[in-house]
Amino acid sequence: MSAPQEIEYDLPSYDHYIKALTDISRAVTSDLFLEDVFKLMVMVVARVTGVDICSLWLIDEDVQPPVLRLKATQAIEAEYMIDRTLGMGEGVVGHVNSTSQPLVIADVLQCEIFKEKKMAKKLGLVSMAGVPLLGKKRKVVGVLNCFTSKAHEFSSTDLNLLSAVANQAALAIHTSELVVRTRLIEEELKSRKTIERAKEIVMERLNVNGDEAYRWLRKQSMDGRRSVLEIAEAVLLSIELCG
């Protein structure tokens, strides 16, 4: 799967905003990996809005308690690219996550809830804007952040673009989850059919009923330290080989 290609934009205009959204919409419905879609999003937003750093944070619910984890950024500074996590209500990212509302800060060094002032000073970051990624039923699934190295007043058009991109990211996540869920269901149905077919063969060969046949498969599974599905597949393979 190829990584997203850099897209050239001139000075921001409504045409470029529309082109940016079109490019991102195509990426969401393409066969790119989700990580590549996110990289494309932050790259396009940074190019169109002229910000210095654009980053995408997603809620990681695979750990307890859940955290906000940096998933994509177009920044090349080593300090910004390291694996970073925040608590669900920590810092400006946590604030946007908790309130489900966009946040604009004129000077991050003067903002009490901005926790990474040391890094901001080193990278020369000044203004920022953050918007939530709203999924189904307006549930926040992450946050999109943008930083500038000069004092900047984010326009309503900028915020609309960021919100639109954030919604596209949420859509990409939802679509990916649906694909994974569908594949799991398909695999589960396939496994059940395989086991049922193997059980029928065992019933016929050993002259036993369905419950006894399944207990035989489970015993073979425990004795051989293999899954019931693997035993079922072996039974079907033996029938094929024996004709």
C-alpha positions as CSV (number, residue, x, y, z in Angstrom):
1,M,0.0,0.0,0.0
2,S,1.6,3.3,-1.0
3,A,2.0,6.2,1.4
4,P,0.0,9.4,0.7
5,Q,1.7,11.7,-1.8
6,E,2.4,15.3,-1.0
7,I,-0.1,17.8,-2.5
8,E,0.9,21.2,-3.6
9,Y,-1.3,24.2,-2.6
10,D,-0.8,27.9,-3.2
11,L,-2.1,30.6,-0.8
12,P,-5.3,29.6,1.0
13,S,-8.5,30.3,-0.8
14,Y,-12.0,28.8,-0.8
15,D,-11.0,26.7,-3.8
16,H,-8.1,25.3,-2.0
17,Y,-10.2,24.5,1.1
18,I,-12.7,22.7,-1.2
19,K,-9.8,20.8,-2.9
20,A,-8.4,19.8,0.5
21,L,-11.7,18.4,1.6
22,T,-12.2,16.6,-1.7
23,D,-8.7,15.0,-1.4
24,I,-9.4,13.9,2.2
25,S,-12.9,12.5,1.2
26,R,-11.3,10.4,-1.5
27,A,-8.7,9.1,0.9
28,V,-11.4,8.1,3.4
29,T,-13.1,6.0,0.8
30,S,-9.9,4.6,-0.7
31,D,-8.0,1.5,0.2
32,L,-5.3,3.4,2.1
33,F,-4.4,2.1,5.5
34,L,-6.1,4.2,8.3
35,E,-2.6,5.4,9.4
36,D,-2.0,6.7,5.9
37,V,-5.3,8.5,5.8
38,F,-4.5,10.3,9.1
39,K,-1.1,11.3,7.8
40,L,-2.7,12.7,4.6
41,M,-5.2,14.7,6.7
42,V,-2.7,16.5,8.9
43,M,-0.4,17.2,5.9
44,V,-3.3,18.7,3.8
45,V,-4.5,20.8,6.8
46,A,-1.1,22.1,7.5
47,R,-0.6,23.0,3.8
48,V,-3.9,24.7,3.3
49,T,-4.1,26.7,6.6
50,G,-0.4,27.5,6.7
51,V,0.1,26.2,10.3
52,D,3.4,24.9,11.5
53,I,2.2,21.8,13.3
54,C,-1.0,19.8,12.8
55,S,-1.6,16.8,14.9
56,L,-4.3,14.1,15.3
57,W,-5.0,12.6,18.7
58,L,-7.2,9.6,19.1
59,I,-8.8,8.0,22.2
60,D,-7.2,4.7,23.0
61,E,-9.7,2.5,24.8
62,D,-7.5,-0.6,24.7
63,V,-5.8,0.6,27.9
64,Q,-7.4,1.3,31.3
65,P,-8.0,4.0,32.0
66,P,-8.4,5.2,28.4
67,V,-5.9,7.8,27.1
68,L,-5.5,10.3,24.3
69,R,-2.7,9.1,22.0
70,L,-0.8,11.1,19.3
71,K,-1.5,9.2,16.0
72,A,-0.4,11.5,13.2
73,T,1.5,14.7,12.7
74,Q,3.4,16.3,9.8
75,A,5.9,17.9,12.2
76,I,9.5,16.7,11.8
77,E,10.8,17.9,15.2
78,A,11.9,15.0,17.2
79,E,10.3,16.4,20.4
80,Y,6.9,16.4,18.7
81,M,7.2,13.0,17.1
82,I,7.9,10.8,20.1
83,D,5.2,8.5,21.4
84,R,2.9,10.8,23.4
85,T,-0.2,10.2,25.5
86,L,-2.4,12.4,27.6
87,G,-5.1,11.7,30.2
88,M,-8.7,12.1,29.0
89,G,-9.0,15.6,30.6
90,E,-5.3,16.6,30.5
91,G,-4.1,19.7,28.8
92,V,-5.7,21.4,25.8
93,V,-6.3,18.1,24.0
94,G,-8.1,16.8,27.1
95,H,-10.0,20.0,27.4
96,V,-11.4,19.7,23.8
97,N,-12.1,16.1,24.4
98,S,-14.0,16.8,27.7
99,T,-16.0,19.7,26.4
100,S,-16.6,18.4,22.9
101,Q,-16.1,22.0,21.7
102,P,-13.4,23.8,19.5
103,L,-10.8,25.7,21.4
104,V,-8.7,28.6,20.1
105,I,-5.7,30.0,22.1
106,A,-4.0,33.2,21.1
107,D,-0.8,32.5,23.1
108,V,-0.2,29.0,24.4
109,L,2.5,30.2,26.8
110,Q,-0.1,32.4,28.6
111,C,-2.7,29.6,28.7
112,E,-3.0,27.9,32.1
113,I,-4.4,24.6,30.7
114,F,-1.6,24.3,28.1
115,K,0.8,21.8,29.8
116,E,3.6,21.6,27.3
117,K,5.1,25.1,27.6
118,K,8.7,23.8,27.6
119,M,8.2,22.1,24.3
120,A,6.3,25.2,22.9
121,K,9.2,27.5,23.8
122,K,11.7,25.2,22.2
123,L,9.6,24.8,19.0
124,G,8.5,28.5,19.0
125,L,4.8,27.7,19.1
126,V,2.4,30.6,19.7
127,S,-1.3,30.2,18.7
128,M,-3.3,27.1,18.4
129,A,-6.7,25.7,17.5
130,G,-8.2,22.4,18.5
131,V,-11.4,20.7,17.3
132,P,-13.0,17.5,18.5
133,L,-13.5,14.4,16.2
134,L,-17.2,13.7,16.6
135,G,-18.3,10.2,15.8
136,K,-21.8,8.5,16.0
137,K,-24.2,10.3,18.4
138,R,-21.6,13.1,18.6
139,K,-19.3,10.9,20.7
140,V,-15.7,12.4,20.8
141,V,-13.2,9.9,19.4
142,G,-10.2,12.2,19.2
143,V,-8.9,15.8,18.7
144,L,-7.3,17.6,15.8
145,N,-4.8,20.3,16.8
146,C,-3.0,23.1,14.9
147,F,-0.2,25.3,16.0
148,T,1.5,28.4,14.5
149,S,4.9,29.9,15.2
150,K,3.5,33.5,15.0
151,A,0.5,35.1,16.6
152,H,-2.5,34.0,14.5
153,E,-6.2,34.6,14.6
154,F,-7.9,31.5,13.3
155,S,-10.8,32.5,11.1
156,S,-14.2,30.9,11.0
157,T,-13.3,29.4,7.7
158,D,-10.2,27.8,9.3
159,L,-12.3,26.4,12.1
160,N,-14.9,25.1,9.6
161,L,-12.2,23.3,7.6
162,L,-10.7,21.8,10.8
163,S,-14.1,20.6,11.9
164,A,-14.8,19.2,8.5
165,V,-11.5,17.3,8.5
166,A,-12.1,16.1,12.0
167,N,-15.5,14.7,11.0
168,Q,-13.8,13.0,8.0
169,A,-11.3,11.4,10.4
170,A,-14.2,10.2,12.7
171,L,-15.9,8.8,9.6
172,A,-12.7,6.9,8.6
173,I,-12.4,5.4,12.1
174,H,-16.1,4.4,12.1
175,T,-15.8,2.8,8.6
176,S,-12.6,1.0,9.6
177,E,-14.4,-0.4,12.7
178,L,-17.3,-1.6,10.6
179,V,-15.0,-3.4,8.2
180,V,-13.2,-5.1,11.0
181,R,-16.5,-6.1,12.7
182,T,-17.8,-7.4,9.4
183,R,-14.7,-9.5,8.8
184,L,-14.9,-10.9,12.3
185,I,-18.5,-11.9,11.8
186,E,-17.7,-13.5,8.5
187,E,-14.8,-15.5,10.1
188,E,-17.0,-16.5,12.9
189,L,-19.7,-17.8,10.5
190,K,-17.1,-19.6,8.5
191,S,-15.6,-21.2,11.6
192,R,-19.1,-22.4,12.8
193,K,-19.8,-24.0,9.4
194,T,-16.4,-25.8,9.4
195,I,-17.0,-27.1,12.9
196,E,-20.6,-28.2,12.1
197,R,-19.4,-30.0,9.0
198,A,-16.7,-31.8,10.9
199,K,-19.2,-32.7,13.6
200,E,-21.5,-34.3,11.0
201,I,-18.5,-36.4,9.7
202,V,-17.6,-37.5,13.3
203,M,-21.3,-38.5,13.9
204,E,-21.3,-40.6,10.8
205,R,-17.9,-42.2,11.3
206,L,-18.2,-42.9,15.0
207,N,-22.0,-43.5,14.9
208,V,-22.6,-41.0,17.7
209,N,-25.1,-38.1,18.2
210,G,-24.3,-34.4,17.8
211,D,-23.3,-33.8,21.5
212,E,-21.0,-36.7,21.6
213,A,-19.4,-35.7,18.3
214,Y,-18.7,-32.2,19.6
215,R,-17.3,-33.6,22.9
216,W,-15.0,-35.8,20.7
217,L,-13.8,-32.7,18.8
218,R,-13.2,-30.8,22.1
219,K,-11.2,-33.8,23.6
220,Q,-9.0,-33.9,20.5
221,S,-8.6,-30.1,20.9
222,M,-7.5,-30.4,24.6
223,D,-5.3,-33.4,24.0
224,G,-3.5,-31.8,21.1
225,R,-3.5,-28.3,22.5
226,R,-5.1,-27.0,19.4
227,S,-8.3,-25.1,18.8
228,V,-11.6,-26.9,18.0
229,L,-11.5,-25.1,14.6
230,E,-8.1,-26.6,13.9
231,I,-9.3,-30.0,14.7
232,A,-12.4,-29.5,12.6
233,E,-10.2,-28.4,9.7
234,A,-8.0,-31.5,10.1
235,V,-11.1,-33.7,10.0
236,L,-12.3,-32.2,6.8
237,L,-8.8,-32.4,5.3
238,S,-8.5,-36.1,6.2
239,I,-11.8,-36.7,4.4
240,E,-10.6,-34.9,1.3
241,L,-7.3,-36.8,1.3
242,C,-9.1,-40.2,1.8
243,G,-11.7,-39.3,-0.9
